[in-house]
Structures are given as structure tokens and as C-alpha cells.
Amino acid sequence: MEVNPSVRPSLRPERRTQNSFLKSILIFTILISFTVLLVGGYWIFKEMAPRPKEVRSESGKVLMTKETIIGGQAVFQKYGLMDYGTVLGHGSYMGPDYTAEALKIYTEGMQEYKAKELYNKPFSQLSKDEKTIIRDKVIKEMRKNRYNPVTDVLVLTDAQVYGLEKVRDYYRDVFTNGDGWGLKKGLIKESDMPKAHRAWVADSDQIQQIADFFFWTAWLSSTPRIGDHITYTNNWPYYEDAGNTMSFSAMWWSGASVTILILFVGIILFFFYRYQLSMQEAYKEGQFPVIDLRKQPLTSSQVKSGKYFAIVAVLFFVQSMFGALLAHYYVEPDSFFGIKWIHDLLPFNIAKGYHLQLAIFWIATSWLGMGIFIAPLVGGHEPKKQGLLVDILFWALVVLVGGSMIGQWLGVNGYLGNSWFLLGHQGWEYIELGRIWQIILVVGMLIWLFIVFRGIKSGLKRESDKGGLIHLLFYSAIAVPFFYIFAFFMKPDTNFTMADYWRWWIIHLWVEGIFEVFAVVVIGFLLVQMKLVTKSSTVRALYFQFTILLGSGVIGIGHHYYYNGSAEIWIALGAVFSALEVIPLTLLILEAYEQYKMMRDGGVNFPYKSTFWFLISTAIWNLVGAGVLGFLINLPAVSYFEHGQFLTPTHGHGAMMGVYGMFAIAVLLYSLRNIVKPEAWNDKWLKFACWMLNIGLAGMIAVTLLPIGILQIKEAFEHGYWASRSPAFLQQDLVQTLLTIRAVPDTIFLIGVIVMMVFSVKSLFHLRKPTHGEEEALPVVDLTKEE
């Protein structure tokens, strides 16, 4: 059938108009989302708990100062204790939540004081009615805010002072003799810091400072804001003896978020199908594009990206081994199968810091390596000296990984003195890097951005649409180093609540948001490059995905702010938008099915099967790990009892490894497939590795993390949050059994990791030779042309 040529010109303006509308919606969404986030951040700044200039007794005695509270926070960070336990529910899960623990000790101290004052007997010897009277008096006294914002002074009653002394005595014993679980004896030593002119840490005794910091978090968690009826932490942690019970807003917004989710699922699915906002196939049935890898162009910088992927696989292996060590510590907390020196060298907090930081390193390095690989394909040629820049960046990354790991070990062990923050362990979970290493990381990402820009510059110039596919790739690449800058907004003297606000900008927005945006663009680009989908439908689909991804994800960061001392409004914002985050993750399953069909249509000769296996895995874990498990714990009513328990790493493993890890492997295999000699490729081994990784990860979650998380939230509901985080809970026979049998799925997962590592390292010895030199035009698809 002959097509009337007059039809074609009429379609182009319509397409441009549609994309212009989608661009406008996306820009509006981004502006509104970040405006809400920044205004909400200002609200946090105004509403967060004060750190008084002085804390005094009723007689006027100075008990602690702002400097010692800040110093205690610095001590907590300096020794990497956020990678052992938690404060305000944020951190690691081997140790206690120090806020909940201190609150219990503080409350019991006040009860003991009141019992002796009123009945001249210990609290344990009182009758049931007498205990009720004492509990009511303690709650009433605790929940009166005696902070004077004019004088910047907090006054504690005599009973509160007694509670403070009990907290100090308890932590002096813990940090001197160990906690009987995973904390080493004598961890905090005065000899680790100079006697005078200390950086961040006050001049007084460090153990007393950290105890005062923990007491401050207990005070703010049990004291209402001035003029309010709930505490600075919105009544978290759950502990009835301190008057902490779930607020109305947590209950209401849990239900409201589910209701709004159902509404928006219908609305978004309507627009998705009504306007065909998915990527459309570019080939007809039976005419799948023929991809001959031997004829694929290859440049020097692309070949050099191979060593990035080998390092990625090695780091993945090392990171997984640290994960296995951490899992073992939950069963045997002070040694590794009786080998004490391993625990002495790599205690839980150091191993946990390495485990998290290496995950970010290998995943990010894989994505950066893929960016280097695709740059010449986008620009159509290899810029001069591109290979040299790739080598420089590689060695900068090697220095960063090695140097930061050494620095973290030295810092936690107290060998760096005042330089602990600059060169050692900065003290924030997921942002363990000392400040110097952070600077090197940003410099490395800027070098990478420069490499990518040089590679795609000619494509940017040829693409007239500033919102086209190549420009979207460039914008997302710019966002990678830009959004890490917010890590520099935190210092050891930053109020913990405000620091946590910025910390989640890195974890949630940088890792989970910006990298995901970059990933979505890259998938679209690769599918267009392989002539599997049309460019016009891909660009349209990307705008739609970005709108719902950023529209929900940016404000969805609020689920991290429910109970860390932020304003109550974040319960509403976090609940609603966190629920909506499930929608774009669910839609990716539809995209995964389309990818599966493409792989099936490609037949036995389709060379990128391994990449598609991991892309499909990514989509499934996006729904299960990030979507379903994330939705479960992000409901405020659930989070109130669960915050900082095993259901969090249940979601964390499913999202971090299942989504970002699987995608990192997918792009690694795509890049290697093009630079490794076809005869040296073995899809059977990679399919085996894919199954091992998926089965192992699912086993970790289903066999251990999820059931323990359910038991733990039940423990918190029945006995108070502190009980669910005590070593006694982890030492229960059932919990120990579940922790022990985790060795089975862990071993399955490690087999997959080892196969991936051997394959990737072996690939370095079977690389193709470059087919094109610098500035030589490559025979690639010109994505700047209209279809």
C-alpha cells in the first residue's frame, strides 16, 4: 500500500508537540518536587531538637554543654559505631539502637529515683498499683519540655539527672568492658586523641561525651516540641514507660497512602496505555536485526574499559566475602569459627563499612565503565587521547578504593588522631569515606564526565532537539557527580537530624534516584542502538518514566525522615510519595517482558542474551525488592515498630543487589560482549551465574532476613522497640537457627559471584583489537537523524 507523503510532515509537528508537552510536565515535576524537598529541609532545620548551650540541674550545676553533645556525636562517628548499631534507628543492626537503649536506662533511672523518693523502696519491690503511680509520674515529668530557647539552657529535674547518671554508668561499662556481643573491649581510648586542641571532639572524657550524646537522643525522643503534643521524633521509639506510643498521623497516613496509591495506579495506567508510552519495537516479526559482533567497530578506549569490569568483578567478590563474614558474626560475634584474630583485625563495624562502601564502588564503577564504552558509539568517533584519560581515571579509582579502605581501618582503630574525619571513617552509614577520599571521588566522577562529554560532543552538536536521546544521556551523566556534592553538607558538628537529611540525599537521591535515571536512559539508548526499538517511542517513554520516577522518588525520600527528629509533615509526605514509588517500578516489569520478547525473537544467534537475563532480573527485583518490600516498611505504622530492624536489610538487599547490582552486571556483560573475542564467550557459564545469584539472593531474603524481620517487629510490638534490638533477641534459638541456615543461600550466591569474577578477569586475556583509530568515523547508527 502506498503511503501519501503528505501525511509524514503532519506527524512530525504532532510528535514534537507531544514531546514538548511531556518535557514541560517533567520540568514542572522536577521543580515542584525539589521545591517541596528543600522547603521541607528548611522546616526540618527550624523544627529539629535543640542542642542547648548548657544542660543544668535544678540547682544550677552544669551537667553537659553543646560542645560535649557534639563531641559525643563525633566520638560515635569516629569509631564507626553507625556501622555497628543505630542512633534514632539509622545505622547497622548487629548492635543496639543507642537511642532506644539510652531511653530505657534513662526511664528506669527516673523510676528508681521516684520509687525511693515516694516509697523508700526500689522500683522492683513496689506493688502493681505503686508501679503504675510511679510510671505515670515519670511520664508526666519526662514529657515536659524544660528547654528555654531564649537562654539556650535545658534544665533537668533531679530524677532526670539520676537517669542521666545511670546512662553514663552503663556506657562507661560497655565501652570499657565490651557489650558482651560484638563490641570490642576498650574501643574508646583517650590515647587515640591529643589531650588538647581536638578536632570535633571536646576536651573532656570521650566515653562521657558519647553517653551524653546518647542521652540527648533519648531526651529528644521522649520530649514534646515546645507547644506540641508529640516528641521531636514523633513519639519514636515505641516504649510505653516513656509515654511513646504511635501517633495518629502515622496510622492515618498509612491508610491514606494506600488509598492514594490505588487511585494513581489507575490514572497512570490509563495514560500509559491510552498514549502508548512504552518503547515500540523497531523491527517486524521475522525480521530481527542481524548483529555480527566481528563487524562491530571498536576503539582503544572501549578496549581499555575492559579492566574496569575486571576490577568490578573482583570488588564484587571481596564485597560479598565481607557480607558472608558479617552474616557469620550474627552467630559468632567475637570470632570467625574460633579464629579470634580475624575479629580483632576486622570487627563488625569495619567489615560492615567495607561491605557497604565496596557495593557502591563496584556498582558505580561498572556504570562508569559502561559510560566510557558507549561514548564513542554516541559521538561516532574516538577523540584524541581518550584512552589516556581512561587509564588516568582507572588508577585514580584504584587509589580511591585502596586508600579509603586503609584510611577507614586506621580511623576506626584510633590511629589518625585529629585527622579521622579527613582521612579515616567519616562515621555515616553508606558515606564512610573520609573527606579527602570524597574529594578524590568527585574529581574522578568529573574526569569521567569529561571523558563522556568528549565522546558524545559531536552527537550533541548534531542533535537539534535539546531534549533528545543524546542530550538526555548527557544530562543524566551530569547529574551523577552533581548530586554527590550534597555529601559535603555534613560535618561532625552538624545536628544529627539535619545531617541525616543530607545523608539520604546521597543514599536515596544519588544512588537510588540519579543512577536509576542514568540506567533508564542507558537501557533506552542501547535498545535503540541495537535497532530493537524506535527512537521516537523511546524518548517519549523516557520522559514518561522520568516524570513518575522523579515525581514520586524525590519527595518519597521522606520515609527516611519519619522518626529521625524531623517535622511531623514528613510522615504525610513520605507515606504518600513512597507508596507512589511502587508504580514506576511495577511498570518496569512490562518493559522487562518486552525485553524478553526481543531476546526470544533474536533466536540462538542473538549475542546479548546474558545482558537481557540480568536486565529481566533487574526488573523483577525492582518490583519485589524495591517495590513490594520497600512499600511494606515505608508505611508509617509499620515503620514505627520496624524502623532499623531486619526488614530494612530485607528491602536493602533486594533493592541494592537485586536492582542496582543486577543492572551493573547487565551493562558489564553488554560492554564485555563487544570487546571480548566471540569465540571466548560462554553464555552457559553466565546463565549459571545468573541463576546462582538470583536463587542465592532470594534465599537470603526468604530463609533468614524476612522471617527474622517478622519476629523482630512482633517483639517490638509486644515488649517495646528496645527489646527487639537487644542481643537477647538475636540470641534466641529460633533466630540463631535462621541465621545459621543462611549459610546455604549465601554459598549459592557466592558461587555465582566467583563464576562472574573468573569470567570477567579471564576476559581480559581475550580482548579484540581496536578496529578504528582516534578521530576515525565509526559505522554506527546516527541517533541524531529523524526516523
C-alpha positions in Angstrom: 0.0 0.0 0.0 1.4 3.4 -1.0 1.6 6.0 1.7 0.6 9.5 0.9 3.8 11.6 1.5 1.7 14.5 2.8 0.9 12.5 5.9 4.5 12.4 7.1 5.1 16.2 7.6 1.9 16.4 9.7 3.2 13.7 12.1 6.4 15.5 12.9 4.9 18.6 14.4 2.5 16.4 16.4 5.4 14.4 17.7 7.3 17.5 18.7 4.2 18.9 20.3 3.7 15.8 22.3 7.3 15.6 23.4 7.2 19.3 24.2 4.2 18.7 26.5 6.0 15.7 28.1 9.1 17.9 28.6 7.1 20.6 30.2 5.4 18.1 32.6 8.8 16.6 33.5 10.4 20.0 34.2 7.4 21.1 36.2 7.5 17.9 38.2 11.2 18.3 39.0 10.8 21.9 40.1 7.8 21.1 42.3 9.5 18.0 43.8 12.7 19.7 44.7 10.9 22.8 46.0 9.0 20.6 48.4 12.1 18.8 49.4 14.1 22.0 50.0 11.2 23.7 51.8 10.8 20.5 53.9 14.5 20.6 54.6 14.2 24.2 55.9 11.2 23.0 58.0 13.4 20.3 59.5 16.1 22.9 60.3 13.5 25.1 62.1 11.8 22.2 64.0 14.7 19.9 64.9 15.6 19.4 68.5 18.0 22.0 70.1 21.5 21.2 71.3 21.5 23.5 74.4 24.4 25.7 75.2 24.2 24.2 78.6 22.2 21.4 80.3 21.8 22.2 84.0 20.3 20.6 87.1 17.6 22.4 89.1 20.4 23.6 91.5 22.2 25.2 88.6 25.0 22.7 88.2 26.2 22.4 84.5 25.9 18.7 83.5 26.8 18.9 79.9 27.3 21.5 77.1 26.6 21.8 73.4 30.3 21.1 72.9 30.2 17.8 74.7 27.0 16.7 72.9 28.7 17.5 69.6 31.8 15.8 70.9 29.8 12.7 71.7 28.4 12.6 68.2 31.9 12.9 66.8 33.1 10.0 69.0 30.2 7.9 67.8 31.2 8.7 64.2 35.0 8.4 64.7 34.8 4.8 65.9 32.4 3.8 63.1 29.6 2.9 65.5 26.9 3.7 63.0 28.2 0.5 61.2 27.5 -1.5 64.4 24.4 -0.1 65.9 21.9 2.7 65.3 21.0 6.2 66.6 17.4 7.3 66.0 17.0 4.0 64.1 19.6 4.8 61.5 22.7 2.7 61.1 23.5 -1.0 61.3 21.7 -3.9 63.0 24.2 -6.0 65.0 24.4 -3.7 68.0 21.5 -1.9 69.8 19.7 1.2 68.9 21.5 3.5 71.3 18.6 5.9 71.4 16.1 3.2 72.5 18.7 1.7 74.8 19.5 5.0 76.5 15.8 5.9 76.7 15.1 2.6 78.6 18.0 3.2 81.0 17.1 6.9 81.5 13.4 6.0 82.1 14.3 3.2 84.5 16.6 5.5 86.4 13.9 8.0 86.9 11.5 5.3 88.0 14.1 4.1 90.6 14.6 7.7 91.8 10.8 8.3 92.2 10.3 4.9 93.9 12.9 5.7 96.6 11.6 9.2 96.9 7.9 8.3 97.4 8.1 4.8 98.9 11.7 4.4 100.1 11.9 1.1 98.2 13.5 0.0 94.9 11.0 0.1 91.9 11.2 -3.7 91.5 9.8 -4.1 95.0 6.7 -1.9 94.5 3.2 -3.3 94.2 1.5 -3.2 90.8 -0.5 -0.1 91.8 2.5 1.7 93.1 4.4 1.0 89.9 1.6 2.4 87.9 1.7 5.6 90.0 5.5 5.9 89.5 5.2 5.3 85.8 2.6 8.0 85.4 4.7 10.5 87.4 7.8 9.7 85.4 6.0 10.1 82.0 4.5 13.4 83.1 7.9 14.7 84.2 9.7 13.4 81.1 7.2 14.9 78.7 7.6 18.5 80.0 10.0 20.4 77.8 12.2 22.5 80.1 14.3 24.0 77.4 14.4 27.8 77.3 15.0 29.0 73.7 15.9 32.5 75.0 18.7 31.5 77.3 19.5 28.3 75.3 19.5 26.3 78.5 17.9 23.0 79.3 17.1 22.2 82.9 16.8 18.6 84.1 14.9 17.6 87.2 16.6 15.6 90.0 15.0 12.4 88.7 16.2 13.2 85.2 19.7 13.9 86.5 19.7 10.5 88.2 18.6 8.9 84.9 21.5 10.7 83.1 24.0 9.3 85.6 22.6 5.8 85.0 23.1 6.3 81.3 26.7 7.4 81.9 27.5 4.5 84.2 26.1 2.0 81.7 28.1 3.2 78.7 31.3 3.6 80.7 31.0 -0.1 81.4 30.1 -1.0 77.8 32.9 0.9 76.2 35.4 -0.3 78.8 34.5 -4.0 79.0 32.6 -4.5 75.8 28.9 -5.2 75.4 29.1 -9.0 75.6 28.1 -9.2 71.9 30.1 -7.7 69.0 31.8 -4.7 70.5 35.5 -4.9 71.4 36.7 -4.1 74.9 38.4 -0.8 75.3 37.2 0.5 71.9 37.3 4.2 73.0 40.7 5.3 74.3 41.8 8.7 75.4 45.2 8.0 73.9 43.6 8.0 70.5 43.2 11.8 70.6 45.6 14.6 71.6 44.8 16.0 75.1 44.2 19.5 73.8 43.1 21.1 70.5 41.0 18.2 69.5 39.1 18.3 66.2 35.3 18.0 66.7 35.8 16.0 70.0 35.6 18.2 73.2 38.4 18.2 75.7 36.6 16.1 78.3 36.4 12.3 78.6 35.3 10.7 75.4 33.1 8.0 77.0 31.2 10.5 79.0 30.7 12.6 75.8 29.3 9.7 73.8 27.0 8.8 76.7 25.8 12.4 76.8 25.1 12.3 73.1 23.0 9.1 73.5 21.2 10.7 76.4 20.4 13.7 74.3 18.9 11.5 71.6 16.8 9.8 74.4 15.7 13.2 75.7 14.6 14.4 72.2 12.8 11.2 71.6 10.7 11.4 74.8 10.2 15.2 75.0 7.5 17.0 73.0 8.4 20.0 70.9 7.5 23.3 72.6 3.8 23.9 72.0 3.2 20.4 70.6 1.8 17.1 71.9 4.2 14.6 70.3 8.0 14.4 70.7 10.8 15.6 68.4 10.9 12.1 66.9 7.1 11.8 66.5 6.9 9.5 69.6 9.5 7.0 68.3 10.9 4.6 69.6 7.9 2.7 70.9 8.2 2.5 74.7 5.1 2.9 76.9 7.1 3.5 80.1 8.3 6.8 78.5 4.9 7.6 77.1 5.9 6.8 73.5 3.1 5.3 71.5 2.2 5.6 67.8 0.9 9.0 66.7 -2.4 9.5 64.9 -0.6 10.8 61.8 1.4 7.5 61.5 -1.9 5.5 61.5 -3.9 7.8 59.3 -1.2 8.4 56.6 -0.6 4.7 56.3 -4.1 4.2 55.2 -4.3 7.3 53.1 -1.1 6.4 51.2 -2.6 3.0 50.2 -5.8 4.7 49.1 -3.9 7.3 47.0 -1.7 4.6 45.5 -4.8 2.8 44.2 -6.1 6.0 42.7 -2.8 6.9 40.9 -2.3 3.3 39.7 -5.5 3.7 37.7 -4.7 7.2 36.4 -1.1 6.4 35.4 -2.1 3.1 33.7 -4.7 4.9 31.8 -2.3 7.4 30.4 0.3 4.7 29.8 -2.0 2.6 27.6 -4.0 5.5 26.1 -1.0 7.3 24.7 1.2 4.2 24.2 4.0 5.5 26.4 6.1 2.3 26.1 9.1 1.7 23.8 7.9 0.3 20.5 9.6 -2.4 18.5 11.6 -1.2 15.5 11.6 -4.5 13.7 8.8 -6.6 12.1 8.1 -10.2 13.0 10.6 -12.5 11.4 13.0 -9.6 10.6 15.0 -9.3 13.7 18.2 -7.2 13.2 21.3 -9.2 12.5 24.1 -8.4 14.9 27.6 -9.6 13.8 30.0 -8.9 16.7 33.0 -9.4 14.5 32.0 -6.4 12.4 31.2 -4.2 15.4 33.5 -1.2 15.5 35.9 -0.9 18.4 38.2 1.8 19.7 41.1 1.9 22.1 39.2 3.5 25.0 36.5 0.9 24.6 39.1 -1.9 24.9 40.6 -0.2 27.9 37.3 -0.2 29.6 37.7 -4.0 30.0 40.0 -3.6 33.0 37.2 -1.6 34.8 34.9 -4.6 34.5 37.6 -7.0 35.8 38.1 -4.8 38.8 34.3 -4.6 39.2 34.1 -8.4 39.4 37.0 -8.6 41.9 35.4 -5.9 44.1 32.1 -7.7 43.9 33.8 -10.9 45.2 35.5 -9.0 48.1 32.3 -7.2 49.0 30.4 -10.5 49.0 33.0 -12.1 51.2 32.7 -9.3 53.7 28.9 -9.9 53.6 29.5 -13.6 54.5 31.7 -12.5 57.4 29.0 -10.2 58.7 26.4 -12.9 58.4 28.7 -15.2 60.5 29.2 -12.5 63.2 25.5 -12.7 64.0 26.0 -16.3 65.0 29.6 -16.0 66.4 30.0 -12.3 67.2 33.6 -12.3 68.5 35.4 -14.6 66.1 35.3 -16.5 62.8 34.9 -20.2 63.5 37.0 -19.7 66.6 39.7 -17.6 64.8 40.0 -14.6 67.1 42.5 -12.6 65.1 40.1 -12.2 62.2 37.6 -10.4 64.5 40.4 -8.4 66.1 41.5 -7.3 62.6 38.1 -6.9 61.1 35.4 -6.4 63.7 31.8 -6.0 62.7 31.8 -2.2 62.3 34.8 -2.2 60.0 33.6 -5.1 57.9 30.2 -3.5 57.6 31.7 -0.2 56.4 33.7 -2.1 53.8 30.7 -4.1 52.7 28.6 -1.0 52.1 31.3 1.1 50.5 32.5 -1.7 48.2 29.0 -2.2 47.0 28.8 1.4 45.9 32.3 1.2 44.4 31.8 -1.9 42.2 28.3 -0.9 41.1 29.3 2.7 40.3 32.5 1.5 38.6 30.5 -0.8 36.3 28.2 2.0 35.3 31.1 4.4 34.8 32.9 1.8 32.6 29.8 1.4 30.5 29.6 5.1 30.1 33.2 5.1 28.8 32.3 2.2 26.4 29.2 3.8 24.8 30.7 7.4 24.4 32.3 6.7 21.0 29.1 5.0 19.8 27.2 8.1 20.6 29.6 10.6 19.1 30.6 8.5 16.2 34.4 8.6 16.7 37.2 8.3 19.3 38.5 11.7 20.5 42.3 12.2 20.8 43.9 10.9 24.0 40.7 9.4 25.1 42.5 6.2 26.1 45.0 8.1 28.2 42.1 9.7 30.2 40.5 6.3 30.7 43.8 5.0 32.1 44.2 8.0 34.4 40.7 7.6 35.7 41.2 3.9 36.3 44.3 4.4 38.5 42.5 7.2 40.3 39.8 4.8 41.2 42.3 2.2 42.4 43.9 4.8 44.7 40.5 5.8 45.9 39.4 2.3 46.8 42.7 1.2 48.4 43.4 4.5 50.1 39.9 4.9 51.6 39.8 1.3 52.9 43.1 1.8 54.6 42.0 5.1 56.0 38.8 3.7 57.4 40.6 1.0 59.2 43.2 3.4 60.7 40.4 5.8 61.7 38.2 3.3 63.5 41.2 1.9 65.3 42.2 5.4 66.5 45.5 5.8 64.7 44.6 9.1 62.9 44.1 11.4 65.8 42.5 14.7 64.7 42.6 13.5 61.0 40.0 10.8 61.5 37.3 12.8 59.6 39.6 13.8 56.7 41.4 10.5 56.1 39.5 7.9 58.1 36.0 6.8 58.7 33.7 9.8 58.4 31.1 7.9 60.5 28.0 8.0 58.4 26.5 4.7 57.1 26.9 4.5 53.3 29.1 7.6 53.4 32.1 6.1 55.3 34.7 7.8 53.1 36.8 10.4 54.8 36.5 13.9 53.4 39.8 13.7 51.3 38.5 10.5 49.7 35.2 12.1 49.0 37.0 14.9 47.1 39.0 12.3 45.1 35.7 10.5 44.3 34.2 13.7 43.0 37.3 14.6 41.0 37.1 11.0 39.5 33.5 11.5 38.5 34.3 14.8 36.9 37.1 13.2 34.9 34.6 10.5 33.9 32.0 13.2 32.9 34.8 14.9 30.8 35.5 11.6 29.1 31.9 11.0 28.3 31.4 14.6 27.1 34.4 14.4 24.7 33.0 11.2 23.3 29.4 12.4 22.7 30.2 16.1 22.0 29.8 15.7 18.2 26.5 13.9 18.7 25.3 16.7 21.0 26.1 19.2 18.3 24.3 17.2 15.6 21.2 16.7 17.7 18.9 19.7 17.2 16.5 18.6 19.9 18.0 19.7 23.3 15.7 17.1 24.9 16.7 14.3 22.5 18.1 10.9 23.4 21.8 12.0 23.4 21.0 15.1 25.4 19.1 13.0 28.0 22.2 10.8 28.2 24.4 13.8 28.8 22.0 15.4 31.4 21.8 12.2 33.4 25.6 11.9 33.3 26.0 15.5 34.6 23.7 14.6 37.5 25.9 11.8 38.7 28.8 13.9 40.0 26.5 16.9 40.8 24.2 15.1 43.3 27.1 13.7 45.2 28.1 17.3 46.2 25.5 17.2 48.9 27.7 14.7 50.8 29.8 17.8 51.6 27.0 19.4 53.5 27.6 17.2 56.5 30.2 17.7 59.2 30.7 16.0 62.6 29.2 19.1 64.3 26.1 19.1 62.1 22.9 18.4 64.1 22.3 14.6 63.7 18.8 15.2 62.3 20.0 17.8 59.7 23.0 15.6 58.8 20.6 12.7 58.2 18.5 14.9 55.9 21.5 15.4 53.6 22.8 11.8 54.1 19.6 10.5 52.5 20.1 12.9 49.5 23.1 10.7 48.7 21.7 7.3 49.5 18.1 7.9 48.2 18.6 10.5 45.5 22.1 9.8 44.3 22.2 6.0 44.5 18.5 5.2 44.1 17.5 8.2 42.0 20.1 9.7 39.8 21.8 6.4 39.0 18.5 4.9 38.2 17.7 7.8 35.8 21.1 7.2 34.2 20.3 3.5 34.0 16.9 4.1 32.3 18.5 6.3 29.7 21.3 3.8 29.0 18.8 1.0 28.5 16.8 3.1 26.1 20.0 4.1 24.2 21.3 0.5 23.9 18.0 -0.8 22.6 17.8 2.0 20.0 21.5 1.4 19.1 20.7 -2.3 18.5 17.7 -1.3 16.3 15.3 -3.1 18.6 13.1 -0.1 19.5 12.3 3.1 17.7 14.0 6.3 18.9 10.8 8.4 19.0 8.9 5.9 21.2 12.0 5.5 23.4 12.4 9.3 24.0 8.7 9.6 24.7 8.8 6.6 27.1 11.8 8.1 28.9 10.0 11.3 29.6 7.1 9.5 31.0 9.2 7.2 33.2 11.3 10.2 34.5 8.1 12.1 35.4 6.7 9.3 37.5 10.1 8.2 38.8 11.2 11.6 40.0 7.7 12.8 40.8 7.4 10.0 43.4 11.0 9.3 44.3 12.3 12.8 45.2 9.6 13.6 47.8 9.5 9.8 48.6 12.8 10.4 50.4 10.6 11.4 53.3 10.1 7.9 54.5 13.6 8.2 55.9 12.6 11.2 57.9 9.6 9.9 59.9 11.4 9.4 63.2 14.8 11.0 63.0 13.8 14.2 64.6 12.2 15.8 61.5 8.9 17.7 61.5 5.6 15.7 61.5 4.7 16.8 58.0 7.2 14.3 56.6 5.1 11.4 57.8 2.4 12.6 55.3 4.8 13.5 52.5 6.9 10.3 52.9 3.9 8.0 53.2 2.1 9.2 50.1 5.0 9.6 47.8 6.8 6.5 49.0 3.7 4.5 48.1 3.7 6.0 44.6 7.3 4.9 44.1 5.9 1.4 43.6 4.2 2.5 40.3 7.3 3.1 38.1 8.9 0.0 39.5 5.9 -2.0 38.5 5.8 -0.6 35.0 9.4 -1.8 34.5 8.0 -5.4 34.6 6.1 -4.6 31.5 9.3 -3.3 29.9 11.1 -6.5 31.0 8.5 -8.6 29.2 9.2 -6.6 26.1 12.9 -7.3 26.5 12.2 -10.9 27.0 10.3 -11.0 23.7 13.2 -9.2 21.9 15.6 -11.8 23.3 13.3 -14.6 22.1 12.8 -13.1 18.7 16.6 -12.8 18.4 16.9 -16.6 18.4 20.0 -18.6 19.1 22.2 -16.1 17.3 21.3 -13.1 19.5 24.6 -12.2 21.1 23.3 -10.2 24.1 21.3 -13.0 25.9 23.3 -12.7 29.1 22.7 -9.0 29.3 19.0 -9.5 28.9 18.9 -12.2 31.6 20.2 -9.7 34.1 18.0 -6.9 32.8 15.0 -9.1 33.4 16.4 -9.9 36.8 16.7 -6.2 37.5 13.0 -5.6 36.6 11.8 -8.5 38.8 13.8 -7.3 41.8 12.7 -3.8 41.1 9.1 -5.0 41.8 9.9 -7.4 44.6 12.9 -5.9 46.4 12.5 -2.2 45.9 8.7 -2.1 45.3 6.9 -4.7 47.4 9.4 -5.0 50.3 10.0 -1.2 50.2 6.3 -0.5 50.3 5.9 -2.8 53.3 8.4 -1.0 55.6 7.6 2.5 54.3 4.1 2.5 55.7 4.5 4.8 58.8 2.5 2.5 61.0 4.8 -0.4 60.1 8.0 1.7 60.2 7.1 2.9 63.7 7.7 -0.6 65.1 10.2 -1.8 62.4 12.5 1.2 61.8 16.1 -0.1 61.9 15.2 -3.8 62.1 15.9 -6.8 59.8 13.0 -5.9 57.4 15.2 -2.9 56.4 18.1 -5.0 55.1 15.5 -7.4 53.6 14.4 -4.5 51.4 18.0 -3.2 51.2 19.4 -6.5 49.8 16.5 -6.9 47.3 16.9 -3.3 46.1 20.7 -2.7 46.2 21.9 -6.1 44.9 18.7 -7.1 43.1 18.2 -3.8 41.2 21.5 -1.9 41.1 23.8 -4.9 41.3 22.0 -6.9 38.7 21.9 -3.9 36.3 25.6 -3.2 36.9 26.2 -6.8 35.8 23.9 -6.4 32.8 25.9 -3.4 31.5 29.2 -5.1 32.3 28.2 -8.0 30.2 26.9 -5.8 27.3 30.2 -4.0 27.2 32.4 -7.1 27.5 30.4 -8.8 24.8 31.5 -6.2 22.4 35.2 -6.1 23.4 35.8 -9.8 24.0 36.5 -12.2 21.1 33.3 -14.0 20.3 35.0 -17.4 20.4 36.0 -16.8 24.0 32.4 -16.1 25.2 30.4 -18.6 27.2 26.8 -17.9 27.7 26.3 -21.2 29.6 28.5 -20.1 32.5 26.8 -16.7 32.6 23.3 -18.3 32.7 24.5 -20.5 35.5 25.9 -17.4 37.4 22.6 -15.5 36.8 20.6 -18.4 38.4 23.0 -18.7 41.3 22.9 -15.0 42.1 19.1 -14.8 41.9 18.5 -18.1 43.8 21.1 -17.1 46.5 19.7 -13.6 46.9 16.1 -14.8 47.1 17.2 -17.4 49.6 18.9 -14.9 51.9 15.7 -12.9 52.0 13.2 -15.7 52.2 15.1 -18.0 54.6 16.6 -15.5 57.0 16.1 -11.8 56.6 12.3 -11.7 56.1 11.3 -14.3 58.9 13.7 -12.7 61.4 12.3 -9.3 60.5 8.7 -10.5 61.1 9.8 -12.0 64.5 11.6 -8.7 65.4 8.7 -6.4 64.6 6.5 -8.7 66.7 9.0 -8.4 69.6 8.9 -4.6 69.3 5.1 -4.6 69.3 4.8 -6.8 72.4 7.8 -5.6 74.5 8.9 -2.2 73.2 11.4 -1.3 70.5 14.4 -1.6 72.7 13.7 -5.3 73.2 13.8 -6.1 69.5 17.2 -4.6 69.2 18.8 -6.2 72.2 21.4 -9.0 71.9 18.9 -11.2 73.8 16.6 -11.2 70.8 19.3 -12.2 68.4 20.5 -15.0 70.8 17.1 -16.7 70.7 17.3 -20.3 69.4 14.9 -19.8 66.5 16.7 -16.6 65.4 20.1 -18.3 65.7 18.8 -21.2 63.6 17.6 -18.9 60.9 20.9 -17.0 60.9 22.8 -20.3 60.7 20.9 -21.8 57.7 21.6 -18.5 55.8 24.9 -20.1 55.0 23.1 -22.2 52.3 21.8 -19.4 50.1 24.9 -17.3 50.9 27.1 -20.2 49.5 24.8 -20.4 46.4 25.2 -16.7 45.9 29.0 -16.8 46.3 29.2 -19.5 43.6 27.6 -17.1 41.2 29.9 -14.3 42.3 33.0 -16.5 41.8 31.8 -17.5 38.3 31.3 -13.9 37.4 34.7 -12.9 38.7 36.6 -15.7 36.9 34.7 -15.0 33.7 35.4 -11.2 33.8 39.1 -11.5 34.7 39.6 -14.2 32.1 38.0 -12.0 29.5 41.0 -9.6 29.9 43.1 -12.1 28.1 40.7 -12.4 25.1 40.1 -8.8 24.1 39.5 -7.9 20.5 41.9 -5.5 18.8 40.7 -1.9 18.1 39.2 -1.6 14.6 39.3 2.2 14.4 41.8 4.8 15.5 41.4 8.2 17.0 39.0 10.6 15.2 38.2 7.9 12.7 34.5 7.8 11.8 32.7 4.8 13.2 30.0 2.9 11.2 27.3 3.3 13.9 23.7 4.4 14.0 23.4 8.1 13.9 20.8 8.8 16.6 20.5 12.5 15.7 18.6 11.7 12.5 14.8 11.5 12.3 13.3 8.1 11.8 
